Amino acid sequence: MKQVNFSLIASDGMARRGRIDTPRGEINTPAFMPVGTAGTVKAMYPEQVRETGADILLGNTYHLMLRPGAERVAGLGGLHTFMDWQRPILTDSGGFQVMSLAKLRKLTEKGVTFKSHIDGSSHELTPERSIEIQTLLDSDIIMQLDECIALPAERKEMERAMELSLRWADRSKTAFNNQANRALFGIVQGGDDPELRARSAAGLQSIGFDGYSIGGLAVGEPQEVMFRVLSDITPELPWDRPRYLMGVGKPDDILGGIERGVDMFDCVHPTRAGRHGHAYTRFGVINLKNARHKDDHRPLDEASPNPNCRRWSRAYLHHLVRTEEILGAMVLSQINLAYYQELTAGARAAIEAGRISDFAAETRAAWAAGDL
Ligand SMILES: O=c1[nH]cnc2cc3nc(NCc4cccs4)[nH]c3cc12
């Protein structure tokens, strides 16, 4: 019996409030997944990540297969034990990062061979090996291997990559072998072409997946292109399966994705921006590197539910950022992840109350008014 199940709790227009039940706990959707690239959400203890409200985090197969190695993590009890995060983990297939990080990549029908960006060692990633690695990591939600191309692109190139990804989807499903204790998601490709996207969505559904990722976006296209693709494709996806928009995004991307029927998001942005001195608040983003903060005794946001937004002055946070103190990265990572969770928790409550459009309007108004 499948131990990973999605329940739709409420919907409001295209927006959905759901829950994914897994052997390691529930995931409330819309969900934001902090990225724990190499088995850690940078600068955060796992319990702090949980305290921000995260139900699930993301691990990157590319990094973990290179270092410390999938078989080594399996020998140490799997990724949950290795990093001591006992709640759900989603892993990606590794393919996207091979194309963006690895050296000397060679992509064929079989898969992709490449040299490690760390030590130059040779590696191969195929649909079958990626499923094997994610299973060795003991991930709760795993991804098919796919080919993501940057936008803009020629239609025939978008079609070639979409059709290859569909063939890899079929091989991934076969290799997955209907494991009951974890979920396998297919990934919709097709660039910004509605017909290619529809063919990809239909092809994936005829194979059958536990969830559907929307790939090929957040790869340099304007936000309105991403939103148009989302509006076109979510109605083509099964209502009773989660939709996961990969690599997205900034708060306004996430709010727009929720309004267009997306259930799951992941992005390095909140943690990476935190390490670079940018703080996300209810009123928008504030660059604490800016010298204008050096005498500002006000806290970041005295009405925030997050104590870290009330505890220190902007001058102190500015000081931590300017001096590149480790505490700066720690505090701003926590502040940004907590804000992303406030945003998705607020959206879940608004959808349940049938007021997602009011929530979206109020949220955007606060971003616009923000006197940061
Ligand atoms: O089609 C995809 N397939 C599998 N993984 C992905 C990850 C993705 N991440 C982004 N954007 C966020 C970025 C992170 C680094 C460079 S862009 N877009 C993405 C698309 C895909």
The ligand as a Tripos MOL2 file, in Angstrom:
@<TRIPOS>MOLECULE
LIG
   21    24     1     0     0
SMALL
NO_CHARGES

@<TRIPOS>ATOM
      1 O1         13.7940   21.5480  -15.0870 O.2       1 LIG1
      2 C1         14.3820   21.2500  -14.0330 C.ar      1 LIG1
      3 N1         14.6630   19.9490  -13.7630 N.ar      1 LIG1
      4 C2         15.3330   19.5910  -12.6340 C.ar      1 LIG1
      5 N2         15.7520   20.4660  -11.7310 N.ar      1 LIG1
      6 C3         15.5170   21.8040  -11.9410 C.ar      1 LIG1
      7 C4         16.0010   22.7410  -11.0010 C.ar      1 LIG1
      8 C5         15.7910   24.0970  -11.2300 C.ar      1 LIG1
      9 N3         16.1860   25.2020  -10.5220 N.ar      1 LIG1
     10 C6         15.7350   26.2640  -11.2280 C.ar      1 LIG1
     11 N4         15.9440   27.5480  -10.8830 N.pl3     1 LIG1
     12 C7         16.7410   27.8880   -9.7080 C.3       1 LIG1
     13 C8         18.1890   27.8930  -10.0450 C.ar      1 LIG1
     14 C9         19.2000   27.4840   -9.2510 C.ar      1 LIG1
     15 C10        20.4630   27.5970   -9.8620 C.ar      1 LIG1
     16 C11        20.4030   28.1240  -11.1240 C.ar      1 LIG1
     17 S1         18.7860   28.4250  -11.5530 S.2       1 LIG1
     18 N5         15.0360   25.8870  -12.3340 N.ar      1 LIG1
     19 C12        15.0730   24.5190  -12.3690 C.ar      1 LIG1
     20 C13        14.5870   23.6090  -13.3010 C.ar      1 LIG1
     21 C14        14.8220   22.2480  -13.0900 C.ar      1 LIG1
@<TRIPOS>BOND
     1     1     2 2
     2     2     3 ar
     3     2    21 ar
     4     3     4 ar
     5     4     5 ar
     6     5     6 ar
     7     6     7 ar
     8     6    21 ar
     9     7     8 ar
    10     8     9 ar
    11     8    19 ar
    12     9    10 ar
    13    10    11 1
    14    10    18 ar
    15    11    12 1
    16    12    13 1
    17    13    14 ar
    18    13    17 ar
    19    14    15 ar
    20    15    16 ar
    21    16    17 ar
    22    18    19 ar
    23    19    20 ar
    24    20    21 ar
@<TRIPOS>SUBSTRUCTURE
     1 LIG1         1 GROUP 0 **** ****
